[in-house]
Amino acid sequence: MTIRDNARKGKKAEDLFRFNKGITSDEPVERTGIGSDFRVGDDYYEVKSGDAHLSPRQEEEKKKRGNNFKEVRYSDDVDY
């Protein structure tokens, strides 16, 4: 598996999260791009696929935000 494959899987997982959260939330799903992928209301979400790890920046963000930082995981076989 190449880095490009991993990036493609990560993008699919993010797209799936944005779609699902957009349907189930009354709040808009906003892309952040700084230490997390999305913000929905007061909560920040980092979307990961497979066994991907949080980056050091994302770990800092998780500590800083506490319960407002959510890590959402999708399996490697995300498909839509």
trRosetta pair geometry for C-beta under 8 A, 3 or more apart (Angstrom, degrees):
i j d omega theta_ij theta_ji phi_ij phi_ji
1 5 4.7 -118 -165 80 82 143
1 6 6.4 92 149 -51 113 86
2 5 4.8 108 54 2 71 99
2 6 7.2 -131 102 -1 43 86
3 6 5.6 -54 -152 37 36 113
3 7 6.3 38 150 -21 68 104
4 7 5.6 -51 -147 35 32 112
4 8 6.4 36 152 -22 63 104
5 8 5.6 -54 -150 34 31 113
5 9 6.5 30 152 -17 65 104
6 9 5.7 -54 -149 37 32 110
6 10 6.3 34 152 -20 65 107
6 49 7.9 176 -161 74 66 113
6 50 7.8 -85 -132 35 87 141
6 52 7.3 130 -169 -86 112 116
7 10 5.6 -54 -148 37 32 114
7 11 6.3 35 153 -21 65 104
8 11 5.8 -52 -149 34 30 112
8 12 6.6 33 151 -20 62 104
9 12 5.6 -51 -150 34 33 113
9 13 6.5 34 151 -19 65 104
9 49 4.6 -149 140 101 101 156
9 50 6.7 31 134 -14 146 115
9 76 6.3 -20 -157 -150 148 64
9 78 6.4 123 -161 43 79 110
10 13 5.7 -54 -150 35 33 112
10 14 6.4 32 152 -18 65 105
10 47 7.5 130 -166 108 74 93
10 48 7.4 -34 -122 -139 92 42
10 49 5.3 -144 -89 15 52 116
10 52 6.9 67 -91 -57 109 166
11 14 5.6 -53 -148 37 33 112
11 15 6.3 35 153 -20 65 105
12 15 5.7 -54 -148 36 31 112
12 16 6.3 30 154 -19 65 107
12 49 7.2 54 68 -78 92 152
12 74 8.0 -127 106 100 88 151
12 78 4.8 155 119 107 118 121
12 79 7.4 -12 179 -93 146 32
12 80 7.0 169 -164 18 102 101
13 16 5.7 -55 -147 37 30 112
13 17 6.4 33 153 -20 64 105
13 47 5.1 175 128 154 103 113
13 48 7.0 -37 127 117 159 14
13 49 4.0 -157 -40 -63 146 106
13 74 4.2 -172 -127 40 107 135
13 78 5.2 -173 -78 -26 74 172
14 17 5.7 -52 -147 35 31 112
14 18 6.3 31 156 -19 65 106
14 37 5.7 -136 -122 -170 111 145
14 38 7.8 155 -153 -36 90 113
14 47 4.9 150 -91 76 65 145
15 18 5.8 -55 -147 37 29 110
15 19 6.3 29 154 -18 64 108
15 80 7.5 -135 105 42 116 143
16 19 5.8 -55 -148 37 30 112
16 20 6.2 24 158 -13 66 110
16 74 6.4 86 73 -93 140 158
16 78 5.9 -125 -11 -165 153 125
16 80 6.2 169 -89 -32 102 140
17 20 6.0 -61 -143 42 28 106
17 21 5.8 17 165 -11 67 114
17 37 7.5 69 81 103 149 141
17 38 6.9 -164 122 5 123 148
17 45 6.8 -175 171 137 140 141
17 47 4.6 -122 -16 -100 158 142
17 72 5.7 115 -114 101 130 150
17 74 7.5 -126 -53 -38 95 125
18 21 6.2 -57 -134 44 22 104
18 22 5.9 30 160 -26 60 113
18 29 5.3 158 -143 126 73 148
18 38 6.7 180 -89 -88 83 147
19 22 5.8 -60 -148 34 22 114
19 23 6.7 18 156 -17 60 106
20 23 6.0 -60 -155 33 30 108
20 24 6.3 -1 160 2 67 115
21 24 6.1 -69 -138 50 31 96
21 25 5.2 8 173 -6 73 125
21 29 5.0 109 102 -90 116 133
21 38 7.2 130 67 128 162 157
21 40 5.8 -110 171 -79 131 153
21 45 7.5 -138 -80 3 160 169
22 25 6.7 -54 -111 42 17 97
22 29 5.1 -82 -74 3 81 131
25 28 8.0 -150 109 -39 117 6
25 29 6.7 113 58 -58 139 91
25 40 5.4 -57 -160 -170 167 131
25 41 7.5 -137 -170 -20 125 107
27 40 5.0 122 92 -178 122 74
27 41 4.1 -112 -81 -52 171 85
28 40 7.4 -154 92 -127 36 67
29 38 5.5 -16 -173 -166 88 131
29 39 7.9 153 -159 75 44 42
29 40 5.3 -17 -105 -88 66 100
30 38 6.4 138 74 -159 44 71
30 39 4.8 -23 67 60 102 90
30 40 7.4 168 21 -76 74 47
31 37 7.0 -54 -140 168 70 61
31 38 6.0 -47 -102 -101 41 69
32 35 7.3 -55 123 58 129 69
32 36 5.1 30 61 77 143 87
32 37 6.6 110 41 128 92 13
32 38 6.2 166 -1 -114 93 13
32 39 5.1 89 -57 -23 115 101
32 44 6.7 -5 -14 -137 161 102
33 37 7.5 42 -70 -135 41 39
34 61 7.9 153 127 -93 66 137
35 44 7.7 2 106 170 93 147
35 46 8.0 -75 147 -79 52 117
35 57 5.2 -122 -101 150 78 94
35 58 5.7 158 -161 -98 60 49
35 60 6.7 -83 -132 77 125 92
35 61 3.3 144 168 -66 121 143
36 39 7.0 91 98 -63 130 76
36 44 4.0 -20 -175 172 178 111
36 45 6.2 113 179 65 113 30
36 46 4.9 -102 -135 -66 70 82
36 58 6.9 117 -78 -128 54 86
36 61 5.6 -158 -43 148 92 152
36 65 7.8 22 -51 -15 140 160
36 69 6.7 -135 -91 -134 132 92
37 45 6.0 -53 60 100 93 77
37 46 5.5 121 -1 -125 94 43
37 47 4.9 -47 32 15 160 92
38 44 7.3 161 88 -157 47 52
38 45 4.6 -11 64 58 96 105
38 47 7.2 41 5 -21 110 110
39 43 7.0 159 -155 87 58 46
39 44 5.3 -26 -100 -101 76 68
39 45 7.4 180 -84 16 27 79
40 43 5.4 -17 66 67 81 98
40 45 6.6 25 6 -12 105 121
42 68 5.6 -81 139 -134 88 123
43 68 5.3 -147 -112 -164 53 69
43 69 7.7 169 -163 -81 69 19
43 70 5.8 18 179 -4 116 116
44 61 6.9 -104 120 161 151 117
44 65 5.4 -75 33 -143 128 168
44 68 5.9 61 13 135 86 86
44 69 5.0 -20 71 -108 103 66
44 70 7.0 168 85 23 48 71
45 69 7.9 162 -84 -161 27 50
45 70 4.9 -22 -105 71 73 99
45 71 7.8 149 -157 -96 59 19
45 72 5.6 9 -168 -5 109 117
46 54 6.6 51 132 -112 159 100
46 58 5.5 87 -117 -153 156 124
46 61 7.6 125 -54 89 128 131
46 62 7.6 -57 3 -71 140 100
46 69 7.1 17 -5 -176 105 93
46 70 7.4 -177 26 91 67 49
46 71 5.2 -22 67 -112 100 68
46 72 7.1 172 81 25 45 72
47 72 5.0 -23 -107 72 69 104
47 73 7.9 161 -159 -85 53 27
47 74 7.1 14 -174 -2 95 107
48 52 4.3 -152 -162 72 105 111
48 53 7.9 94 -138 -41 147 6
48 54 7.5 -84 -67 -69 140 65
48 71 6.5 -2 7 -173 117 95
48 72 7.2 160 25 82 68 51
48 73 5.2 -24 74 -106 93 73
48 74 7.5 -180 93 27 45 69
49 52 6.0 55 59 -1 53 125
49 73 7.3 137 -105 -160 25 63
49 74 5.0 -29 -109 72 77 92
49 75 7.3 8 -161 107 77 16
49 76 6.1 104 159 -101 97 46
49 78 5.9 -86 -127 -3 124 130
50 74 8.0 -12 -24 90 46 63
50 75 6.9 56 -83 -172 51 38
50 76 4.0 50 -84 -75 101 91
54 58 3.9 -133 -169 97 95 122
54 59 5.0 128 117 -59 123 75
54 62 6.6 -6 -165 -24 164 137
54 71 7.0 -77 -68 -110 118 131
55 58 4.6 96 49 7 74 103
55 59 7.1 -131 96 -6 39 86
56 59 5.5 -51 -147 33 34 115
56 60 6.6 38 153 -20 64 101
57 60 5.7 -52 -154 33 32 114
57 61 6.5 33 149 -19 64 106
58 61 5.4 -51 -147 36 36 115
58 62 6.3 43 151 -25 65 102
59 62 5.6 -50 -149 31 32 116
59 63 6.7 30 152 -16 63 103
60 63 5.9 -57 -154 36 32 108
60 64 6.1 29 152 -19 67 111
61 64 5.6 -56 -143 39 31 113
61 65 5.9 12 164 -5 68 114
61 69 6.1 146 131 -115 83 141
62 65 6.4 -63 -136 46 22 97
62 69 4.6 -166 -123 116 56 154
62 71 7.3 2 -107 -50 125 109
63 66 7.5 17 -180 -67 28 57
64 69 7.7 90 67 -42 69 137
65 68 4.4 -106 173 75 98 94
65 69 3.7 110 83 -42 125 104
66 69 6.7 129 59 13 22 97
74 78 4.7 39 144 -73 131 124
75 78 6.5 157 71 -48 63 72
